[in-house]
Amino acid sequence: MKNTKEFSDRSAEERRGLLAHLILNKTRKKDSLASIAPTSVSTLHSDALLDPAIRPEGTSLKAHSEPTSIFLTGATGFLGAFLLHELLQQTQADMYCLVRSPSDAEGKMRLQRNLEAYSLWNAGLNPRIIPVVGDLSKPNLGLSEGTFRRLASQVDVVYHNGALVNLMLPYEALKAPNVLGTREVLRLACRIKLKPMHYISTVAVFLNGGSSHRAVIREGDSIDDTGVPSSGYAQSKWVAEKLVSTAASRGIPVCIYRPGLLSGHSKTGAWDSDDLVFRIAATCLRIRKMPDFDAIINLAPVDYVSRAIVHLSRQGESAGKTFHLVNPYPTHYDRLAEWIGSSVYPLERMSYEKWRAEVFYLARLFSGNALDALLLLVSDEWLPEGSLRLPEFDCRNTLDGLAGTSIICPPLVSELLDTYFPYFLSRLRLQ
């Protein structure tokens, strides 16, 4: 194809073929997205049935007692780094962190490097970080039966944040870490002694074609109300959340936290450069062009979300509740575009169709997570007709639980954006 117009002029089927061809050439995976059939709704419901053996075995930690040992999954991720940091700050507990690694020493180094990447490392707290070499996708979390039982007898509270986050992969590619991993974490939570389980889900469990017709989704609404989500990642979290809810009905103390889109640290600007939102903004800045589309932007700084989760998890009144971790002050895309044009540098505005054609050509230069993000932007499923109208997510439980604290979500206005864009530009220069 000689120009971007040729991409836009192709049919949706032809564009999907071009994307699949690009994925195969870049990743060299013969079992890629294009070769995996969509998962049926009946299979998702079947996978959401929790093993009858997963139920409380013993007494639980006394209410309001301080934990001495905490188990955390996903500590090598973006939100996970901030959760680990907050738990180290707000508790005196030893942190047992599940990590994939050849050895304890290398696992510890992975955790340290992740904290350092977001300027969170504190050498004085190093002795309290204990790597647990394992794998979410494996039975018993990849641990021997003896190690699994010792861990179950030692930890007092479980924070399950770990998941494979890839919006391009189908459900079957995500099932092992996201669904089966949650099952194994629940098994740990009720083995030997009963431990409170704090599960990090996502507001995406409500997102499918029908959810856009709902004006407001409240924290107490059932995830069955909007049906099965449309993307593989959201489906895996939907099934996992149903497992967690079943565990709660059997007597396992559970809280569910549903973050929305995360943005960088509100003071340092530190952001995951593989994050979808980061990649969208980076793409616009790189080509100096922005698409015209109708969208409400709801970004919550990662430090607000992590502080809120840890604070709420330590309040007795939170038991059994679900919390939405979203920004109570969303803004329209046009306001963000105007700020970029006036405060960073002017970007050409163009139709979404023309913009995504240019992004397709840019995608040929990238691979890995960067490629995934770019391909998601140009797929027909991501922004139908250039409009992104999502329901409003009520966060009353969260706001009530944070009342009287200093944990306040900043609105997406110039003060916050002034923090983000120097970090954006510095990361772009490194790429």
N, C-alpha and C positions, 0 to 999 in steps of 0.2 A: 504494500500500500504506500502511495507516494505522499499522502497528506492526511491530516487529521480528519478531514471531512469524510474520507473513505471509511473510517471506523464508525462514525455516527450514522452513515448511510446504510451500513449493514443491518440485517435483521437481528432481532434478539438472539435467535438460534445461532446465527453466524458469529455474533460477538462472543457467545458462550464457548463456541468452538475455538475461537482465537485465544481466549483466556486459558482454556484447558491446554491448548498447544503450548502456550507460554509457560504454564506451570510445569508441564512435563519437561520442557527443555531446560528450565532453570533448576528444578529440584531433582530431576532424573529419577523420580519415584513412579514406578509403573502401577503402584496401587494408590495413586493420587485420588483427589476428589472426584474426578470425572468417572472413575471406575467403581465407585462405591454407591450402591443404590440407596435411596432415602429409606429411613427407618419407619416402619408402620406405627401408627398410634397404638395398636394393640401390643406391639413389642415394648413400647415405652411404658405402658401401664403394667405389663408383666414384670419389667425390670424394676418397677417402683414398689414391688412387694418385698417387704423386709423379712429376712430369715427369722422364723419363729424362735430360734435359739438366742437371738439378740434381745435380751431383756435383763433387767436388774438382777444381779447376783447377791449383792450385799447392801449394807447401809451406806448412806451418802455422807459426804463431808458436812459437818455441822454448819447450819446457816450462819452467815456473817463471820465465819472463821477465816483467818488469813491463810491462803495456800502457801505451802513451802516448795511445791514442785508443780510446774505448769508444762503441759504438752502443747506444742504449736506446730502446725503444718504450714507450708508455704512461706517460710521465713526468708527464702532466697528470691522472692518476688518483690514487686514494687510496694503494694500495700503491706505485704508480709514484713518488710524491713521496718516500716513505721510501727506496725503492731508489736514487733519484738522490742523496738526502742521504747514504746510506751509502757509495755509490761515490765520492762526492766526499771523504768522510772517510777511507775505507780505501785509496784509491789517489791517485796524483798525475796521473791521466789526464785529458785533455780529454773532456767528455761531449757527444757528438753525439746530440741528442734529437729524434726524429721528432715533429712537432707540426703539426696542421692550423691554418693561419692565413693571412691575406692577405699577410703579409710577415714577414721575419726579425725586425724590431723588435717586431711584435705577438706573434709566436711566443715571443720571449724574455720578453715581459711576461706571457704566459700561464703560462709555467714559473715565473716569479718569484711570481706571485700564488698559484699552487698551493702552492708551498713556504711562503709567508707564511701561508696558511690553516691550516697545521698547525704553525706556529711553528718552521719549519725553515730559514728564509731566512738566509743568511750572505753579506753583500755582498762579503766578502773572497774568496769562491769564485766570484763572478759571472763573471769572465773565462773560467773553464773550462767554462761552460755554453754550448753552441753549438746554436742551434735549426736543425733541418733541416725546412724547410717541405715537407710531403708528406701522403700519405694512405694508410693501410693497405689500403684497399679498392681501390686503383688499381694497374695494372701498374707494375712498377719503383717501387712505393711512392709513385707520383705524381711521381717525379723524372724529369728528362730523362735520356737514355741517358748523356750525358757526366757529369752530376752523380752518377748511380748508380755509374758506373765509378770516379770520383774517390773517392767515399765507400768503395767496396769496396777500393780500394788503400790507403786511409788508416787505417781502423779495424782494431784488433787483436782485439777481442772483441765479441760481440753478446749483448745481454740482451733477449730478446723477451717483454715483459710486456703489450704493448698488446692490447686486445680490446674489443669492444662487449659490455658486461655488462648484459643485460636479461632477466630470468627470465620475462617475459611474451611475448617475441617468439619466433616459430617459427624453425626452422633456416634457412630460405631468406632471412629478413631479416638473419641474422647471418653468413651464409656469406662474403660479400665481405670484411669486415674480419677475421673470426676464422680463416677457412680459407685464402682466397686471400692474405690478408695474411701468414699464416705461410709460405706457399709463396714469396712474394717475399722475405721475410726470409731464408729458407734459401738462396735464389738469391744474395743479398748475401753470406751467410756463406761461400760457396764460390767466389765470383767473384774472379779475379786471384790472391788469396792466401787460403789456408784459415784460417778464424777459428773458435775455439771458440764454440759456440752454447749459451746458457743459456736454456731455455724455461720460462716460468711457466705451468703448466697448472692443474689443479684436481682435488681428490678427487672432484668430481661426475662425472668420466668413468666412475666405477664405479656410479653411482646409477641403478638402474631397479628395476622390480618384483622381479626375482630377486635383486638384490644384498643385499636386507635379510635374506635367509636365511643369509648368510655371516657367521660370528662375527667374523672378523678378515680385513682386506685388507692384505696386506704390500706393501712398496715394490717388490719384484721381481715381483709378480703381473702378468700380462698384462691389458691393458684389454679383451681379447677374452673373458676368462673370464666376465664378467658380462653380455656382450652389449651392444647399443647402449643408451645412456642414454635416459631418457624425455623430458627437457625439451630445447627447441631450443638453449638456451645450452650445456648439457652435451654435446649432440650435436656442436655446432660445435667444442668443445674436444676431444672424442673424435677427430673426424676430423683436426684439426690435430695432435694428439699422434701419431697414426699416421703422418702426413707426417714429423714430426720423427724418429720411430723408424726410418722407412725411410732418411732421410738419414744417420742414425747407422750403419746397416748398409752404407752406401756410403763410409764413411770420414770423415764430418764429425764432429768432436769435439762430443759433445752431453751435456748434463746436463739432467734434467727435474725440476722442483720443483712439487709439488702442494699448495698451501695449502688449508686448510679454511676455515671461517668466521673472518673477521677481526674483532677488536674494536679499540677505540681505543688510543692510546699509553698505555703502562702507568704513565707518570709524569705526563703532562699531561692525559690523558683525551681528547685531540683525536681526533675520530672523523668519518668521512664521514657527514654528515646525510642523504644520499641512500641510504645503505647499508640493505639489507633488515633486518638485525638491529636497527640503530638505529631504523628505522621501526616495527618491531614493538614495541620498548620504548617509543618515543615515543607510539604509539597507546594502549598500556596506561596510560601516565601521563596522557595527555590525557583519556581517558574514565574514568580511575580504576577500571578493571575489568580483570581478567586471566582468561584461559580456563583451565579445568582440562584438561590433557592430559598424557599420559605421554611424556616426552622426556628424552634425555640432551643436555646443553648442552656443546658443545665449541667454545670461543672462544679464539683465540690472538691476543695483542696484536700490532698491526701492526709495532711497533718490534722485537719479537722475531723475527717472520717475515722482515723486511727484513735485519736484522743477520745472521740465520742464512743466508739465501740468499747474501749477499755473501761471508760468511766461507767457506762451503762451496765457492763458485765459485772461490775463490782457492787451494784445496788440490789438489795434484796427485792425491791419493788419491781425489778425487771423480769423476774422469774416467769417463764412461760410466754413472754411477749415477743412480738416481731417489730423490728425497727427499720424504717427507710432512711438511708444515709444519702440524702440528696440536698442540693442547695435550695433553701426556701426562697431564694431571690433569683429565679432564672431570667435570662435576657434574650432578646431576639437577635438572630444572626446579623441583621442589618446594622445593629448597634456595634457589634464586634468588628464588622467590616469597616465601618466608618472610623473606629478608633485606630485600626491598623493603618488606614490610609492617611490619617492625620498625625499619628505619633511614631510610626515606624517608617514606612515609605509607601507611596501610592501603589496599589495593585490594580491591574486591569480587571474589570468585572465583565464576565461573559456568561452566556447561557451554560447551563449544566451540561448539556449534550456536547457542546464544543470543548468545555473544560475537561470532561472525562476522556475525550478522545486524545487530548494532549497528554493526560496522565497515563494513558495506555502506552504511549510511545516512551514516556519517561520510565515506565515500569520495566522496560527491556534492559535497563542499566542496573537493576537491583536484583537481589535474591534474599532468601530467608524471610524474617519478619517484615522487613521493609517492603519486600515484594508482596507479601500477603496483604498488607495494609493498602497498598496502591491498587491491587487487583480488586479488593473489596469496594473501593471507591468507584471503580468503573463497571462493576457488575450491575445488571439490571435490577437485581433483587434489593440492593442497598437503599437507593433513593428513587423509588418509583415516581416518575414525572417530576423529579427535582424537588420534591416536597418531603419534609420530615416532620410530621405532626404526631407526636407521642402524647399519651395521656399524662395528666399531672399526677405526681406521686405524693400523696399526703404524707407528712412526717410528724404528726402530732405526738405520737409516743416518744419519738426522739427528742423533740423540743421540750416536752414536759419533763422528760428524764434529765435533761441538761439545764433546766431552769435553776437559776441561782449560781451557776458555775461560770467560769471564764471561757468555756468552750462555745464559741459562736462562729457560725459559718459566714465568711465574708462574701458580699455580693461580687459578681463579675463586673467590676467597674474599673476605671482607669488606674486606681491605686494598685489593684491586684495585677492587672495586665502589665503595668510598669515593672513589676517584679518578674513576670514570666518571660517577657520577650528578650531581655539581655541573655537569659539562660538559653532560650531557643537559638538565638543567633550564635552564641558560643558553641553550642552543640553542632550546628550546621557547619561551622568552620572546621570541625574535627572530622566530619564525614566525607 
